[in-house]
Amino acid sequence: LKTYTWVQGLKNSRPFLRATFSLHAHGLVVTMAEVSMSNIIPAAKRPRVKTLFEQFNPSFKADLIWKRRHLASDARVNAFVIFMIVLNTVSIGVEVDYASGTLEDRQVFFVLEAVFILIFFGEMVLRLNQLSWEYFGDAWNLFDYCLVVLSLADVIVLVVKNNPGSIRLASTLRILRLFRVVRSIQGVKALESLWMIIQGLIESMLTVFWVACLLVVLVFCFGVALCTTAGQQENAEKDWPEMQVYVGSVGRSMLTIIQVITCDSWTADIARPLMSVSPSALGILIFSIFVITFGILNILLAVMVERVQFISRANHDTMRKIVEKTETALLDSVGRDFIQHAAKSRTKRQREDDDEDDDRDMLDFKAYKKLINSEQFSYKLRLLGVQLEEAEAMFELMDADQSGAVDAAEFITGLGKVKGLAKGQDICQLISFAQRQCLRASRFCERLAMLNVKADDIQERLNFVGRGLVAELQHREEMAVREEETKTEAVQRHLVKLKVDQDRRDYFPELTSDLTEQDY
């Protein structure tokens, strides 16, 4: 109390400070949070100040565990309560059909009602024991509390006065307890679509209210116009005897408009007789159909559908965030396992190589393959949507520095990029890489074009040299032919010479003489 009085005095001295109380295990802690003054921030944008009840209502971990383990949180107890609610609703319907008004004639239903009241009262006591004052912070709990109190009062009054019509409104309101079953639908996977429709209807109630107000105004306007044009015609009852029933007053004309816009047998009962009385009134009916039936009611339907779609998108976003949070936790766990396995591998390397300075938390392909083949690690990878074959193929992709080993940072980064959605930075990097590769390819194309030009020049030179070589070869062939001809002619001359010598010897023999050449 002294602390609270001191804080109140401090708040009075500095109006832009707000004291926020939070209870901890060892006492009361007062924290001061500075907020803007009322003349700086409008009231609509200022954060709501917590009430004293909210500030002095802490929840400790032990309390939360106890509440989760409480009997009122048991799924079997909740299923039993839902079954009792449905059975109570059925019994109320049977009682309305078959039970009479006196207590003696409805003893069986009275006993059943007393049993149901005891069951619901016991449930209320259980939830009060579980939630304490938080029980009254839930609108459904308040609704159920009021129904239980009214049912008890109904039974007491019925026993004391034996007057079944005293406060029978409580028995009628017990039917509304069936709406509690709607809250139990939330979270059931098989009834997810039904819950989205119900939630869309609930969130569209404000729009439904304003559309209903607009419909009342339009129905009143059309009713007045119909009553003015058709209801005040003289001698109209001779052509249409039921005119006073449909357009005799503004209220009856409004009911007629409602019958027409709901398409409730209006052509034979209203439109054709009204055409003989006042054709302009028939135009009012047709115009009301276009405005209300085809316009306002379709807008109401579109709003409800839009709310259901919005809820579906919100549920999808919520599930996506939960999945992302779960995947982040899995990635953290995988990273810790990777670091632990790398530390074990490093210790083993230090023992084998006597290298005490090796402090790298890295895995080569052999150790990496051993890690991903472990049962727990492979299960986590499967939860992330990465199969064993994909994990093995990722090693080369994650080894960006081509060192033959990957560390924890490279592994988590690569795994996150493979599993997660492509981020804007990743898309920019990919676009930048593609643009750089396109630039390199264009430069290569330019260099290839230059090389093609040079190759054409070289080809022309080679063609010129080739033509010279061909001429040289032809000249050499001609020289070879001439050489052969010369050799042939030389051989022929030699043969002729030999023949001449032979003929000379044959026809002109030599004279025998003892003279020598010196004598000659």
KASULPE-V141208 format. One record per residue. RES is the residue in three letters. PSI is psi as a letter, one per 30 degrees, with the letter a starting at -180 (* if undefined). Layout:
RES&PSI, RES&PSI
//
This chain:
LEU&e, LYS&e, THR&e, TYR&e, THR&e, TRP&e, VAL&e, GLN&e, GLY&e, LEU&e, LYS&e, ASN&e, SER&e, ARG&j, PRO&f, PHE&g, LEU&k, ARG&k, ALA&k, THR&k, PHE&k, SER&k, LEU&k, HIS&a, ALA&f, HIS&g, GLY&a, LEU&k, VAL&k, VAL&k, THR&k, MET&k, ALA&k, GLU&k, VAL&l, SER&l, MET&l, SER&f, ASN&f, ILE&e, ILE&k, PRO&l, ALA&e, ALA&f, LYS&f, ARG&k, PRO&k, ARG&k, VAL&k, LYS&k, THR&l, LEU&e, PHE&e, GLU&e, GLN&e, PHE&h, ASN&i, PRO&l, SER&k, PHE&l, LYS&e, ALA&e, ASP&e, LEU&e, ILE&e, TRP&e, LYS&e, ARG&e, ARG&g, HIS&l, LEU&e, ALA&f, SER&f, ASP&k, ALA&e, ARG&e, VAL&e, ASN&e, ALA&e, PHE&e, VAL&e, ILE&e, PHE&e, MET&e, ILE&e, VAL&e, LEU&e, ASN&e, THR&e, VAL&e, SER&e, ILE&e, GLY&e, VAL&e, GLU&e, VAL&e, ASP&e, TYR&f, ALA&k, SER&a, GLY&e, THR&l, LEU&e, GLU&e, ASP&f, ARG&h, GLN&e, VAL&e, PHE&e, PHE&e, VAL&e, LEU&e, GLU&e, ALA&e, VAL&e, PHE&e, ILE&e, LEU&e, ILE&e, PHE&e, PHE&e, GLY&e, GLU&e, MET&e, VAL&e, LEU&e, ARG&e, LEU&e, ASN&e, GLN&e, LEU&f, SER&b, TRP&f, GLU&f, TYR&e, PHE&g, GLY&f, ASP&k, ALA&e, TRP&e, ASN&e, LEU&e, PHE&e, ASP&e, TYR&e, CYS&e, LEU&e, VAL&e, VAL&e, LEU&e, SER&e, LEU&e, ALA&e, ASP&e, VAL&e, ILE&e, VAL&e, LEU&e, VAL&e, VAL&e, LYS&f, ASN&h, ASN&j, PRO&f, GLY&g, SER&d, ILE&h, ARG&f, LEU&e, ALA&e, SER&e, THR&e, LEU&f, ARG&f, ILE&e, LEU&f, ARG&f, LEU&f, PHE&f, ARG&f, VAL&f, VAL&e, ARG&f, SER&f, ILE&e, GLN&k, GLY&f, VAL&k, LYS&e, ALA&f, LEU&g, GLU&e, SER&e, LEU&e, TRP&e, MET&e, ILE&e, ILE&e, GLN&e, GLY&e, LEU&e, ILE&e, GLU&f, SER&g, MET&e, LEU&e, THR&e, VAL&e, PHE&e, TRP&e, VAL&e, ALA&e, CYS&e, LEU&e, LEU&e, VAL&e, VAL&e, LEU&e, VAL&e, PHE&e, CYS&e, PHE&e, GLY&e, VAL&e, ALA&e, LEU&e, CYS&e, THR&e, THR&e, ALA&e, GLY&f, GLN&g, GLN&k, GLU&k, ASN&g, ALA&f, GLU&f, LYS&e, ASP&f, TRP&j, PRO&f, GLU&g, MET&e, GLN&f, VAL&e, TYR&e, VAL&g, GLY&f, SER&l, VAL&e, GLY&e, ARG&e, SER&e, MET&e, LEU&e, THR&e, ILE&e, ILE&e, GLN&e, VAL&e, ILE&f, THR&g, CYS&h, ASP&i, SER&h, TRP&f, THR&e, ALA&e, ASP&f, ILE&e, ALA&e, ARG&e, PRO&e, LEU&f, MET&e, SER&f, VAL&e, SER&j, PRO&e, SER&e, ALA&e, LEU&e, GLY&e, ILE&e, LEU&e, ILE&e, PHE&e, SER&e, ILE&e, PHE&e, VAL&e, ILE&e, THR&e, PHE&f, GLY&d, ILE&e, LEU&e, ASN&e, ILE&e, LEU&e, LEU&e, ALA&e, VAL&e, MET&e, VAL&e, GLU&e, ARG&e, VAL&e, GLN&e, PHE&e, ILE&e, SER&e, ARG&e, ALA&e, ASN&e, HIS&e, ASP&e, THR&e, MET&e, ARG&e, LYS&e, ILE&e, VAL&e, GLU&e, LYS&e, THR&e, GLU&e, THR&e, ALA&e, LEU&e, LEU&e, ASP&e, SER&e, VAL&e, GLY&e, ARG&e, ASP&e, PHE&e, ILE&e, GLN&e, HIS&e, ALA&e, ALA&e, LYS&e, SER&e, ARG&e, THR&e, LYS&e, ARG&e, GLN&e, ARG&e, GLU&e, ASP&f, ASP&h, ASP&j, GLU&f, ASP&g, ASP&j, ASP&g, ARG&k, ASP&i, MET&l, LEU&k, ASP&a, PHE&e, LYS&e, ALA&e, TYR&e, LYS&e, LYS&e, LEU&e, ILE&f, ASN&f, SER&k, GLU&e, GLN&e, PHE&e, SER&e, TYR&e, LYS&e, LEU&e, ARG&e, LEU&e, LEU&f, GLY&g, VAL&j, GLN&l, LEU&e, GLU&e, GLU&e, ALA&e, GLU&e, ALA&f, MET&f, PHE&e, GLU&e, LEU&e, MET&f, ASP&i, ALA&e, ASP&g, GLN&h, SER&f, GLY&g, ALA&l, VAL&k, ASP&a, ALA&e, ALA&e, GLU&e, PHE&e, ILE&e, THR&e, GLY&e, LEU&e, GLY&e, LYS&e, VAL&e, LYS&e, GLY&l, LEU&l, ALA&k, LYS&l, GLY&e, GLN&e, ASP&e, ILE&e, CYS&e, GLN&e, LEU&e, ILE&e, SER&e, PHE&e, ALA&e, GLN&e, ARG&e, GLN&e, CYS&e, LEU&e, ARG&e, ALA&e, SER&e, ARG&e, PHE&e, CYS&e, GLU&e, ARG&e, LEU&e, ALA&e, MET&e, LEU&e, ASN&e, VAL&e, LYS&e, ALA&e, ASP&e, ASP&e, ILE&e, GLN&e, GLU&e, ARG&e, LEU&e, ASN&e, PHE&e, VAL&e, GLY&e, ARG&e, GLY&e, LEU&e, VAL&e, ALA&e, GLU&e, LEU&e, GLN&e, HIS&e, ARG&e, GLU&e, GLU&e, MET&e, ALA&e, VAL&e, ARG&e, GLU&e, GLU&e, GLU&e, THR&e, LYS&e, THR&e, GLU&e, ALA&e, VAL&e, GLN&e, ARG&e, HIS&e, LEU&e, VAL&e, LYS&e, LEU&e, LYS&e, VAL&e, ASP&e, GLN&e, ASP&e, ARG&e, ARG&e, ASP&e, TYR&f, PHE&i, PRO&l, GLU&k, LEU&k, THR&k, SER&k, ASP&g, LEU&k, THR&l, GLU&f, GLN&e, ASP&e, TYR&*
//
